[in-house]
Amino acid sequence: MFINILLFELHVARYNLINKKYKNNPMSYINKNTVLAGTFAVLGLCLSACQSEAQTEVKYDCSVSDTIAAVKSGAKEWSMQKASSSGSVVIDFSCTRSPFVGDFQKCHIQLKQNKKGQFADEIAIDGGMKAHGHGLPTVPTLSPGATAGYYEIEGLKYSMPGAWIVGFKVNIDGVTDQIIFDFII
């Protein structure tokens, strides 16, 4: 409401200036400066309210540290290796490029037991963002390859930048192990 009144008053004052209503008024100089200052103030407020940051598409890449992958420009292929809590199973989690937001990832794992490729009796994949309390936006699956312990990951997608986990539950010879990878996109 205040802005509307101010704009109306500025409009009336500007009209009076243009039509020389202040010609013989000793306050005309002050009024002209007041009108100009007010006009620029309102114009400045309007421009600052309308101003927005330009958005550009940013592609994120990741590099690997001991347990967390962090954003790094220029990284191409991406992989992490981790042993289960018991130490009996190791998974190499690899993708053709760093994890990114939006499209499906092209990834696979190599499962090893006692340093040898090993197919699991049962294997499952899941993940999500702990900080946000949600899972993956898709339900990825694992398809066994021709080489022992090799599995293609199909349908893996990340919906937003941030800290993600991807976990694998592996059952070999009646022993169930879990391996969780933490990384940041």
C-alpha positions as CSV (number, residue, x, y, z in Angstrom):
1,M,0.0,0.0,0.0
2,F,2.8,2.4,0.9
3,I,4.5,1.8,-2.4
4,N,1.3,2.6,-4.3
5,I,0.9,5.9,-2.4
6,L,4.6,6.8,-3.0
7,L,4.3,6.0,-6.7
8,F,1.1,8.1,-7.0
9,E,2.7,11.0,-5.2
10,L,5.8,10.8,-7.5
11,H,3.5,10.6,-10.6
12,V,1.6,13.7,-9.5
13,A,4.9,15.6,-8.7
14,R,6.4,14.6,-12.0
15,Y,3.2,15.7,-13.9
16,N,3.3,19.1,-12.1
17,L,7.0,19.5,-13.0
18,I,6.4,18.7,-16.6
19,N,3.5,21.1,-16.8
20,K,5.4,23.9,-15.0
21,K,3.1,24.1,-12.1
22,Y,6.1,25.1,-9.9
23,K,7.2,27.9,-12.1
24,N,6.8,30.7,-9.5
25,N,7.1,28.5,-6.4
26,P,10.4,29.1,-4.5
27,M,10.2,25.4,-3.4
28,S,10.3,24.2,-7.1
29,Y,14.0,23.4,-6.9
30,I,13.6,21.2,-3.9
31,N,10.5,19.5,-5.4
32,K,12.4,18.8,-8.6
33,N,15.3,17.2,-6.7
34,T,12.9,15.3,-4.5
35,V,11.0,14.0,-7.4
36,L,14.2,12.9,-9.2
37,A,15.6,11.3,-6.1
38,G,12.3,9.5,-5.4
39,T,12.1,8.3,-9.0
40,F,15.6,6.9,-8.9
41,A,14.9,5.3,-5.5
42,V,11.8,3.6,-6.7
43,L,13.5,2.6,-9.9
44,G,16.4,1.1,-7.9
45,L,14.1,-0.8,-5.7
46,C,12.2,-2.2,-8.7
47,L,15.4,-3.2,-10.5
48,S,16.9,-4.9,-7.4
49,A,13.6,-6.8,-6.8
50,C,13.6,-8.0,-10.4
51,Q,17.3,-8.9,-10.5
52,S,18.0,-12.6,-10.6
53,E,21.1,-14.7,-11.0
54,A,21.7,-16.3,-14.4
55,Q,21.6,-20.1,-14.1
56,T,24.1,-22.2,-16.1
57,E,24.2,-25.9,-16.4
58,V,27.1,-27.3,-14.3
59,K,28.4,-30.8,-14.8
60,Y,29.9,-32.4,-11.7
61,D,32.6,-34.9,-11.7
62,C,34.0,-37.0,-8.8
63,S,37.4,-38.2,-7.8
64,V,38.0,-40.9,-5.2
65,S,39.4,-40.6,-1.8
66,D,39.7,-43.4,0.8
67,T,36.0,-43.6,1.5
68,I,34.3,-40.6,0.0
69,A,34.3,-39.4,-3.6
70,A,34.3,-35.7,-3.9
71,V,33.6,-33.3,-6.7
72,K,36.6,-32.7,-9.0
73,S,36.6,-31.2,-12.4
74,G,38.0,-33.3,-15.2
75,A,37.6,-36.8,-13.7
76,K,36.5,-39.4,-16.4
77,E,36.2,-43.0,-15.3
78,W,35.2,-43.5,-11.7
79,S,35.6,-46.4,-9.3
80,M,35.7,-47.2,-5.6
81,Q,36.7,-50.4,-3.8
82,K,35.6,-51.4,-0.4
83,A,35.6,-54.6,1.7
84,S,32.7,-55.8,3.8
85,S,32.7,-55.4,7.5
86,S,33.9,-59.0,7.9
87,G,36.6,-58.4,5.3
88,S,35.7,-61.6,3.4
89,V,34.1,-59.9,0.4
90,V,35.5,-57.0,-1.7
91,I,33.5,-55.0,-4.3
92,D,34.9,-52.8,-7.0
93,F,32.2,-50.3,-7.9
94,S,33.0,-48.7,-11.3
95,C,31.2,-46.3,-13.7
96,T,32.2,-45.2,-17.2
97,R,32.2,-41.6,-15.8
98,S,31.8,-39.8,-12.5
99,P,28.4,-39.9,-10.8
100,F,26.2,-37.2,-12.2
101,V,22.6,-35.9,-11.7
102,G,19.8,-36.6,-14.2
103,D,20.5,-39.4,-16.5
104,F,21.1,-43.2,-15.9
105,Q,24.6,-44.2,-14.8
106,K,26.5,-46.8,-16.7
107,C,28.1,-48.8,-13.9
108,H,29.1,-52.3,-12.9
109,I,30.6,-54.1,-9.9
110,Q,33.2,-56.8,-9.6
111,L,32.6,-59.0,-6.5
112,K,35.6,-60.9,-5.1
113,Q,35.9,-63.3,-2.3
114,N,39.4,-64.3,-1.2
115,K,40.8,-62.2,-4.1
116,K,38.9,-64.3,-6.7
117,G,35.9,-63.3,-8.8
118,Q,32.8,-64.9,-7.2
119,F,29.1,-64.9,-8.1
120,A,26.9,-64.4,-5.1
121,D,24.0,-66.7,-4.2
122,E,22.0,-63.5,-3.6
123,I,22.9,-59.9,-4.3
124,A,20.9,-56.7,-3.9
125,I,21.5,-53.0,-4.5
126,D,20.0,-50.0,-2.7
127,G,20.9,-46.4,-1.8
128,G,19.8,-42.9,-1.1
129,M,20.6,-39.7,0.6
130,K,20.8,-40.1,4.4
131,A,20.7,-36.3,5.0
132,H,17.5,-36.0,3.1
133,G,15.9,-39.2,4.3
134,H,15.1,-40.6,0.9
135,G,16.2,-43.5,-1.3
136,L,17.2,-43.7,-4.9
137,P,14.7,-42.3,-7.4
138,T,14.8,-45.6,-9.3
139,V,15.0,-49.3,-8.5
140,P,18.3,-50.4,-9.9
141,T,19.0,-54.1,-10.7
142,L,22.1,-56.2,-11.0
143,S,22.6,-58.6,-14.0
144,P,25.4,-61.2,-13.9
145,G,28.0,-61.0,-16.6
146,A,30.1,-63.7,-18.2
147,T,33.1,-63.2,-15.9
148,A,32.8,-64.6,-12.3
149,G,31.7,-61.9,-9.9
150,Y,30.9,-59.3,-12.6
151,Y,27.5,-57.6,-12.4
152,E,26.0,-54.8,-14.7
153,I,24.0,-52.2,-12.7
154,E,20.9,-51.2,-14.7
155,G,18.6,-48.3,-13.8
156,L,20.8,-46.4,-11.4
157,K,20.1,-42.7,-11.3
158,Y,20.7,-39.8,-8.9
159,S,18.1,-37.0,-8.6
160,M,20.2,-34.2,-7.0
161,P,23.7,-33.1,-6.0
162,G,24.8,-34.0,-2.5
163,A,26.0,-36.9,-0.3
164,W,24.8,-40.3,-1.6
165,I,25.2,-43.9,-0.5
166,V,24.9,-47.0,-2.6
167,G,24.9,-50.3,-0.7
168,F,25.2,-53.9,-1.8
169,K,23.9,-56.9,0.3
170,V,25.7,-60.0,-0.7
171,N,25.0,-63.6,0.4
172,I,27.7,-66.2,-0.5
173,D,27.6,-69.7,1.0
174,G,25.0,-68.7,3.6
175,V,27.0,-65.7,4.9
176,T,25.5,-62.3,4.3
177,D,27.7,-59.2,4.1
178,Q,26.9,-55.6,3.4
179,I,29.1,-53.1,1.6
180,I,28.2,-49.4,1.5
181,F,29.8,-46.7,-0.7
182,D,29.7,-43.0,0.3
183,F,30.2,-40.3,-2.2
184,I,29.3,-36.7,-3.0
185,I,28.0,-35.5,-6.4
